[in-house]
Amino acid sequence: MKVLSKDEKIAVAKDILKGYPKAQKVVVTSDGQAFIADESDVAAKNHAKVNAYGKELKLETFTRDELEAKATVKKVEELIPLIEAAETVEAVEALVVGDTRKTVVAAAVKRIETLKTT
């Protein structure tokens, strides 16, 4: 079982919130399963306890407000190392969504190309 990093979980949560514009809260398990939890997180807790891996998974909850607040513009010097350290294409895309700065876009393109070839 691959355990997702924090950045990968954030990318999953952002992707779910993008696909479901009315959703406000998403729970992501350590194996990458996402659950909309606006009214209840019972499904996520159930998956965390009863799954094919036979062990309890960790849960992380993300709200739309929290993720949108984190999406504020970061300095290039802070963002490029995060892009270079990202482990998935989705994580890179989540870091640069809406960013049009040339150096940031170039770093993202380079990292995505590297991830796709490995």
C-alpha positions in Angstrom: 0.0 0.0 0.0 1.3 3.4 -1.0 0.8 6.0 1.8 0.2 9.4 0.5 2.1 12.5 1.6 0.4 15.6 2.9 0.8 17.3 -0.5 -0.7 14.4 -2.3 -3.7 14.3 0.1 -4.1 18.0 -0.5 -4.0 17.5 -4.3 -6.7 14.7 -3.9 -8.9 17.0 -1.8 -8.6 19.9 -4.2 -9.5 17.6 -7.1 -12.6 16.4 -5.3 -13.6 20.0 -4.4 -13.1 21.1 -8.0 -15.3 18.3 -9.2 -18.0 19.0 -6.6 -18.4 22.8 -6.3 -21.0 22.5 -3.5 -18.9 20.3 -1.3 -17.3 22.0 1.7 -15.4 19.2 3.5 -13.4 16.3 2.2 -11.8 13.5 4.2 -8.8 11.7 2.6 -7.5 8.4 3.9 -3.8 7.6 3.9 -4.4 5.3 0.9 -5.8 8.1 -1.2 -9.5 7.4 -1.0 -11.6 10.6 -0.7 -15.0 11.1 0.9 -17.2 14.2 0.8 -18.0 14.7 4.5 -20.3 17.7 4.6 -22.9 15.9 6.6 -21.0 12.9 8.0 -17.6 11.3 7.9 -18.9 7.8 8.7 -18.1 6.4 5.3 -14.5 7.6 5.6 -14.2 6.2 9.1 -15.6 2.9 8.0 -13.1 2.6 5.1 -10.3 3.5 7.5 -11.2 0.6 9.8 -12.4 -2.0 7.2 -10.3 -2.2 4.1 -8.3 -4.6 1.9 -5.0 -3.7 3.7 -6.2 -5.2 7.0 -5.0 -2.2 9.1 -6.5 1.0 10.2 -5.8 4.0 7.9 -5.2 7.5 9.0 -7.7 10.2 8.1 -7.1 13.8 7.2 -9.9 16.3 6.9 -9.8 19.3 4.5 -12.3 22.1 4.2 -12.8 24.3 1.1 -12.0 27.4 3.1 -8.8 26.0 4.5 -7.6 24.9 1.0 -8.5 28.2 -0.6 -6.7 30.1 2.1 -3.6 28.0 1.5 -3.8 28.7 -2.2 -2.7 32.3 -1.6 0.3 33.3 -3.6 3.6 32.0 -2.3 7.0 33.5 -3.0 8.8 31.9 -6.0 11.7 31.0 -3.6 9.3 29.0 -1.5 7.2 27.5 -4.3 9.9 26.1 -6.6 11.5 23.8 -3.9 8.0 22.4 -3.2 7.4 21.8 -6.9 10.8 20.0 -7.2 10.0 17.8 -4.2 6.4 16.9 -5.3 6.0 13.1 -5.9 3.1 13.1 -8.3 1.8 15.1 -11.3 -1.3 15.9 -9.3 0.7 17.4 -6.4 2.6 19.6 -8.9 -0.6 20.8 -10.5 -2.1 21.5 -7.1 0.8 23.7 -6.2 0.7 25.8 -9.3 -3.0 26.0 -10.1 -3.7 29.5 -11.4 0.0 30.6 -11.2 1.2 32.3 -14.4 4.7 33.3 -13.3 7.2 32.1 -15.9 9.7 30.6 -13.5 7.0 28.7 -11.6 5.4 27.4 -14.8 8.8 26.3 -16.1 9.6 24.5 -12.9 6.3 22.8 -12.9 6.6 21.7 -16.6 10.1 20.4 -15.9 9.0 18.4 -12.8 5.9 17.0 -14.6 8.1 15.8 -17.5 10.5 14.2 -15.0 7.7 12.4 -13.2 6.1 11.1 -16.4 9.4 9.6 -17.6 10.1 7.8 -14.3 
